[in-house]
């Protein structure tokens, strides 16, 4: 049984290499937190939002490409879920968050504010990725201590994200840099030597080593 329909309202958005027509949705039955007749967010096609479970897309949130929202997951605010990303179980994506690539957000995880989760990253369990966090590559963030966001720091006066990778090592996202914590240390040394920016980055590195939870 279907739980929503298209309202007939559409918007065209420019995507990488193409344009897409998104459709506003409207609930046609009642389910958890949603009443029949409630207007929702935007999807490109019905495969983006499952008719099963209590999954829903709210407000100005957008789900497109091959992305899927299912289970009891919720996407709201100005959030975007696209490419081959999947948001399921009781997960929430909100604010201006962006989940894309082959990323997976599931369990009771929340991705919010200006956070980005992409590539093959997994955010699940009770993990909470928020603020200006950037979780890339093969990250596996299962709990809150698998990630640390430091900032604004450094020459860019911006945020640096430290997170647990699938290989049980710490990785770093900082501006255009995405790599291991050791690679980050070398990059900082090459660019900043021993100046005050290097001192700030190195202090953040030491804090990450102490706080980012790894399986021993």
C-alpha positions as CSV (number, residue, x, y, z in Angstrom):
1,X,0.0,0.0,0.0
2,X,1.3,3.4,-0.9
3,X,1.6,6.0,1.9
4,X,2.3,9.1,-0.2
5,X,1.6,10.7,-3.6
6,X,3.1,13.5,-5.6
7,X,1.3,16.8,-5.2
8,X,2.0,18.0,-8.7
9,X,4.4,20.7,-7.5
10,X,7.8,20.2,-9.0
11,X,11.2,21.9,-9.0
12,X,14.1,21.6,-11.3
13,X,17.6,21.4,-9.7
14,X,21.0,21.5,-11.3
15,X,23.1,18.4,-10.4
16,X,26.5,17.3,-11.5
17,X,26.3,16.8,-15.2
18,X,22.5,16.9,-15.4
19,X,19.3,18.5,-14.2
20,X,16.6,16.7,-12.2
21,X,12.9,17.2,-11.6
22,X,12.0,16.8,-8.0
23,X,8.4,16.2,-6.8
24,X,6.8,17.4,-3.6
25,X,5.2,14.6,-1.7
26,X,2.0,14.4,0.3
27,X,0.9,11.7,2.8
28,X,-2.2,9.8,1.9
29,X,-2.4,7.7,5.1
30,X,-1.5,8.3,8.7
31,X,1.7,6.9,10.2
32,X,4.1,7.8,13.0
33,X,4.3,11.6,13.3
34,X,2.6,12.2,9.9
35,X,-1.1,12.7,9.2
36,X,-2.9,12.0,6.0
37,X,-2.7,15.2,3.9
38,X,0.5,16.4,5.4
39,X,2.9,17.9,2.7
40,X,6.4,16.6,2.8
41,X,9.7,17.3,1.1
42,X,11.1,16.5,-2.3
43,X,12.0,13.3,-4.1
44,X,13.0,12.6,-7.7
45,X,11.1,9.3,-7.9
46,X,9.3,6.8,-5.7
47,X,12.3,4.6,-5.2
48,X,13.9,7.4,-3.2
49,X,11.4,7.1,-0.3
50,X,10.0,3.7,0.7
51,X,6.2,3.2,1.0
52,X,6.9,0.8,3.9
53,X,7.7,1.7,7.5
54,X,7.5,5.3,8.8
55,X,10.3,6.8,6.8
56,X,9.5,10.4,5.7
57,X,11.1,13.4,4.0
58,X,10.0,16.8,5.4
59,X,10.0,20.5,4.5
60,X,12.7,21.5,2.0
61,X,14.7,18.3,2.3
62,X,15.6,16.6,-1.0
63,X,16.3,12.9,-1.9
64,X,17.4,12.1,-5.5
65,X,19.5,10.1,-7.8
66,X,19.6,6.5,-6.6
67,X,19.4,7.5,-2.9
68,X,16.9,5.7,-0.6
69,X,15.3,6.6,2.6
70,X,13.6,3.6,4.3
71,X,12.7,2.0,7.6
72,X,11.7,4.7,10.1
73,X,14.3,7.2,9.0
74,X,13.6,10.9,8.7
75,X,15.1,13.5,6.5
76,X,14.2,17.2,7.1
77,X,15.3,20.8,7.2
78,X,17.4,21.6,4.1
79,X,19.1,18.2,4.1
80,X,20.1,16.4,0.9
81,X,20.5,12.7,0.3
82,X,21.7,11.7,-3.1
83,X,23.9,9.5,-5.3
84,X,23.7,6.0,-3.9
85,X,23.4,7.0,-0.3
86,X,21.0,5.2,2.0
87,X,19.4,6.4,5.2
88,X,17.4,3.8,7.1
89,X,16.3,2.3,10.5
90,X,15.7,5.2,13.0
91,X,18.4,7.4,11.5
92,X,17.9,11.2,11.1
93,X,19.4,13.6,8.6
94,X,18.6,17.2,9.2
95,X,19.7,20.9,9.0
96,X,21.9,21.5,6.0
97,X,23.5,18.1,6.2
98,X,24.5,16.3,3.0
99,X,24.7,12.5,2.7
100,X,26.0,11.3,-0.7
101,X,28.3,8.9,-2.6
102,X,27.8,5.4,-1.3
103,X,27.4,6.6,2.3
104,X,25.1,4.7,4.8
105,X,23.4,6.3,7.8
106,X,21.5,3.8,9.9
107,X,20.6,2.6,13.4
108,X,19.9,5.5,15.7
109,X,22.5,7.8,14.1
110,X,21.9,11.5,13.4
111,X,23.6,13.6,10.8
112,X,22.8,17.3,11.2
113,X,23.8,21.0,11.0
114,X,26.3,21.4,8.1
115,X,27.8,17.9,8.3
116,X,28.7,15.9,5.3
117,X,28.9,12.1,5.0
118,X,30.1,10.6,1.7
119,X,32.1,8.1,-0.2
120,X,31.8,4.7,1.5
121,X,31.4,6.1,5.0
122,X,29.1,4.5,7.5
123,X,27.4,6.3,10.4
124,X,25.3,4.1,12.6
125,X,24.5,3.0,16.2
126,X,24.0,6.0,18.4
127,X,26.6,8.1,16.6
128,X,25.9,11.8,16.1
129,X,27.7,13.7,13.4
130,X,27.0,17.4,13.6
131,X,28.3,20.9,13.2
132,X,30.8,21.3,10.4
133,X,31.9,17.7,10.5
134,X,33.2,16.0,7.3
135,X,33.2,12.2,7.3
136,X,34.7,10.7,4.1
137,X,36.4,7.6,2.7
138,X,35.8,4.3,4.5
139,X,34.9,5.9,7.8
140,X,33.0,3.8,10.3
141,X,31.4,6.0,13.0
142,X,29.4,3.8,15.3
143,X,29.4,5.8,18.5
144,X,29.9,9.4,19.6
145,X,33.6,9.0,20.5
146,X,34.4,7.8,16.9
147,X,34.5,11.4,15.8
148,X,36.0,14.7,16.9
149,X,35.5,18.1,15.3
150,X,38.0,20.8,16.2
151,X,37.8,24.4,15.3
152,X,37.8,27.0,14.0
153,X,41.5,26.5,13.9
154,X,44.5,26.8,11.5
155,X,45.3,29.1,8.6
156,X,41.8,28.7,7.2
157,X,40.1,29.4,10.5
158,X,37.9,26.4,9.7
159,X,36.9,23.1,11.2
160,X,39.0,19.9,11.2
161,X,37.3,16.5,11.6
162,X,39.0,13.4,13.0
163,X,37.2,10.1,12.7
164,X,37.5,6.3,12.9
165,X,38.2,4.4,9.7
166,X,37.2,0.9,8.8
167,X,40.8,-0.2,9.4
168,X,40.5,1.0,13.0
169,X,42.8,4.0,12.4
170,X,42.2,7.7,12.7
171,X,41.5,9.7,9.6
172,X,41.3,13.5,9.0
173,X,39.2,15.8,6.9
174,X,40.5,19.3,6.7
175,X,39.7,21.6,3.8
176,X,40.8,19.7,0.7
177,X,42.8,17.2,2.7
178,X,41.4,13.7,3.4
179,X,43.8,11.1,4.7
180,X,45.3,9.4,7.7
181,X,46.3,11.2,10.8
182,X,50.0,10.5,10.1
183,X,49.6,11.9,6.6
184,X,47.9,15.0,8.1
185,X,50.8,15.6,10.5
186,X,53.3,15.5,7.6
187,X,51.1,17.8,5.6
188,X,50.9,20.3,8.4
189,X,54.7,20.2,8.9
190,X,55.3,20.8,5.2
191,X,53.0,23.7,5.0
192,X,53.3,25.4,8.4
193,X,56.6,24.2,9.9
194,X,56.4,25.1,13.6
195,X,54.3,28.2,13.4
196,X,51.2,28.9,15.5
197,X,48.9,27.2,12.9
198,X,51.0,24.0,13.2
199,X,50.8,24.2,17.0
200,X,47.0,24.4,16.8
201,X,46.7,21.5,14.4
202,X,49.2,19.4,16.4
203,X,47.2,20.1,19.6
204,X,44.1,18.9,17.9
205,X,45.9,15.7,16.7
206,X,46.9,14.9,20.3
207,X,43.4,15.5,21.5
208,X,42.1,13.2,18.7
209,X,44.5,10.4,19.7
210,X,43.2,10.6,23.3
211,X,39.5,10.9,22.5
212,X,38.6,9.1,19.3
213,X,37.6,5.6,20.3
214,X,39.4,2.7,18.6
215,X,39.0,-1.0,19.1
216,X,42.1,-2.2,20.9
